[in-house]
């Protein structure tokens, strides 16, 4: 037996060789599907996407993952090697922006509501402030003051199995969320806040309704 993070397990896999003793190598269908630019097919996918999940690395090496959502096509393809991602009002933590200032590596998964396939893009990011670019990314007349640029290095399509298994778009199979804690509940508990829960709930609701753009 092996002890991993305090848990006793049969085997702690520590090498690619050990991994491939459990899982075979991928087929040619998926092994060679990575390209280094946004082609026409990828651009059409991005144009339909209204949700992007973004991964960046903290200075301590721990990864942060955050969603970004807007009307379809909000991530702009400036050229086959360059994407522009707008910024919108948020909680001002700026985790992703702070991360890329120290480590520019960035990963994206583009999601289209109701569509099971996804698109993965990764590369190097830079944070910029540019009036013309920000204006081109406006929503409701409000420009994006900051813009995250990504220099594309890897692009690959991703199979739908996760969305099929999770029944993500099958409303009849969605789980009961009546026992799921609210954002305000988690903020109060995790931040050890003295505020009344009702006050926090009202603050979250007001921010959601008045501070989207």
C-alpha positions in Angstrom: 0.0 0.0 0.0 1.1 3.6 -0.6 0.2 6.7 1.4 -0.8 9.7 -0.8 -2.0 12.9 1.0 -2.8 10.8 4.0 -4.9 8.3 2.0 -3.8 4.6 1.6 -3.9 3.5 -2.1 -2.8 0.5 -4.1 -0.4 2.4 -6.3 0.9 5.9 -6.5 1.6 6.5 -10.2 4.7 8.7 -10.5 5.8 8.4 -14.2 4.4 8.4 -17.7 5.6 4.8 -18.1 3.5 3.8 -15.1 0.5 5.7 -16.4 0.7 4.0 -19.8 0.7 0.6 -18.1 -2.8 1.5 -17.0 -4.0 3.5 -20.0 -3.0 2.8 -23.6 -1.6 5.5 -25.9 -4.2 7.6 -27.7 -5.3 6.8 -31.3 -4.1 8.8 -34.2 -7.5 10.5 -34.3 -6.8 12.4 -31.1 -3.0 12.3 -30.9 -2.4 14.6 -33.8 -5.3 17.1 -33.5 -3.3 19.9 -31.9 -2.7 23.0 -34.1 -0.8 26.2 -33.2 -3.2 28.8 -34.4 -6.9 29.8 -34.7 -8.1 28.4 -38.1 -11.5 29.0 -39.7 -13.1 26.1 -37.8 -11.8 27.3 -34.4 -12.8 30.9 -35.2 -16.4 29.7 -35.9 -16.5 27.9 -32.6 -15.2 30.9 -30.7 -17.8 33.1 -32.4 -20.6 31.0 -31.0 -19.2 30.7 -27.5 -20.6 32.7 -24.6 -18.7 31.1 -21.8 -15.0 30.6 -21.3 -13.3 28.8 -18.4 -9.8 30.3 -17.8 -6.8 28.7 -16.0 -3.8 30.7 -14.7 -1.0 30.0 -12.3 -0.4 31.8 -9.0 3.1 32.8 -7.9 3.1 29.8 -5.5 2.4 27.4 -8.4 -1.2 26.7 -7.4 -3.6 27.1 -10.3 -6.7 29.4 -10.4 -9.7 28.7 -12.6 -12.3 31.3 -13.3 -15.3 31.6 -15.7 -15.8 34.5 -18.1 -19.2 35.0 -19.8 -20.7 37.5 -22.2 -22.8 37.4 -25.4 -21.6 34.9 -28.0 -18.4 35.9 -29.7 -17.2 38.2 -26.8 -13.6 36.8 -27.2 -12.3 38.4 -30.4 -10.0 36.7 -32.8 -7.6 39.5 -33.9 -5.6 37.3 -36.1 -4.8 33.5 -36.2 -2.3 33.9 -33.4 -4.0 36.5 -31.2 -7.1 36.6 -29.0 -8.6 39.5 -27.1 -10.6 38.8 -23.9 -12.5 41.8 -22.4 -12.8 42.6 -18.7 -16.1 43.3 -17.0 -17.0 44.6 -13.5 -16.3 42.0 -10.9 -15.1 41.7 -7.3 -11.9 43.5 -8.0 -9.7 40.6 -6.7 -8.1 40.5 -10.2 -6.7 37.0 -9.5 -6.2 36.1 -13.2 -4.6 39.5 -14.0 -2.3 39.3 -11.0 -1.3 35.8 -12.0 -0.4 36.6 -15.6 1.7 39.5 -14.5 4.0 36.9 -12.9 3.4 33.9 -15.1 1.9 34.5 -18.6 0.8 30.9 -19.2 -3.0 30.8 -19.7 -5.5 28.1 -20.7 -9.0 28.5 -22.0 -11.9 26.2 -22.6 -14.6 27.6 -24.8 -18.2 26.4 -24.1 -21.3 26.9 -26.2 -24.6 26.5 -24.2 -26.5 23.4 -25.4 -23.5 22.2 -27.4 -21.5 19.3 -26.0 -18.1 19.8 -27.8 -15.6 22.2 -26.4 -12.5 24.0 -27.7 -9.2 24.2 -25.7 -6.8 27.0 -26.4 -3.6 27.8 -24.5 -0.7 30.2 -24.8 0.9 33.3 -23.3 -1.2 36.2 -21.9 -0.5 39.9 -21.6 -2.6 42.6 -19.8 -3.1 45.8 -21.8 -5.0 49.1 -21.6 -5.9 50.4 -25.1 -8.8 52.8 -25.9 -9.6 51.6 -29.4 -9.4 47.9 -28.5 -11.4 48.4 -25.4 -14.1 50.3 -27.3 -14.3 47.5 -29.9 -15.2 45.1 -27.0 -17.9 47.4 -25.5 -21.2 46.1 -24.1 -24.1 48.4 -23.5 -21.9 51.3 -24.4 -19.3 50.5 -21.8 -15.8 49.8 -23.1 -13.5 47.2 -21.6 -11.0 49.2 -19.7 -8.5 46.3 -19.4 -8.0 43.6 -22.1 -6.3 40.3 -21.8 -4.4 39.4 -25.0 -3.5 35.8 -25.6 -0.7 34.7 -28.0 -2.0 31.3 -29.2 0.3 28.3 -29.0 -2.1 25.3 -28.8 -5.6 24.7 -30.1 -7.5 21.4 -29.9 -11.1 20.3 -30.0 -12.4 18.3 -27.1 -14.9 15.4 -27.1 -18.3 15.7 -25.5 -18.1 12.9 -23.0 -17.8 15.1 -19.9 -21.0 17.0 -20.8 -22.8 13.8 -21.7 -21.8 12.1 -18.4 -22.7 15.2 -16.4 -26.0 15.7 -18.3 -25.1 19.3 -18.3 -27.7 20.4 -20.9 -30.3 17.8 -19.9 -32.6 20.0 -17.7 -34.7 17.0 -16.6 -31.6 15.5 -15.0 -30.3 18.6 -13.3 -29.7 18.1 -9.6 -31.7 19.5 -6.7 -30.0 22.7 -5.6 -32.2 23.5 -2.6 -29.4 22.5 -0.2 -26.6 24.3 -2.1 -25.2 27.2 -0.1 -25.6 30.7 -1.6 -22.7 32.9 -2.5 -23.5 35.1 0.5 -23.5 32.1 2.9 -20.1 31.0 1.7 -18.6 34.5 1.9 -19.8 34.9 5.4 -18.5 31.6 6.6 -15.2 31.5 4.7 -14.4 35.2 5.3 -15.6 35.0 9.0 -17.7 38.1 8.3 -19.6 39.7 11.1 -22.3 41.1 8.7 -25.8 39.7 8.9 -26.5 37.1 6.2 -29.5 39.1 5.0 -27.3 42.2 4.4 -24.8 40.1 2.4 -27.6 38.5 0.4 -29.0 42.0 -0.5 -25.5 43.1 -1.4 -24.9 40.2 -3.7 -28.3 40.7 -5.4 -27.7 44.4 -5.9 -24.3 43.7 -7.4 -25.7 41.1 -9.8 -28.5 43.4 -10.9 -26.6 46.7 -11.2 -23.0 45.9 -11.9 -22.9 43.5 -14.8 -21.5 46.1 -17.2 
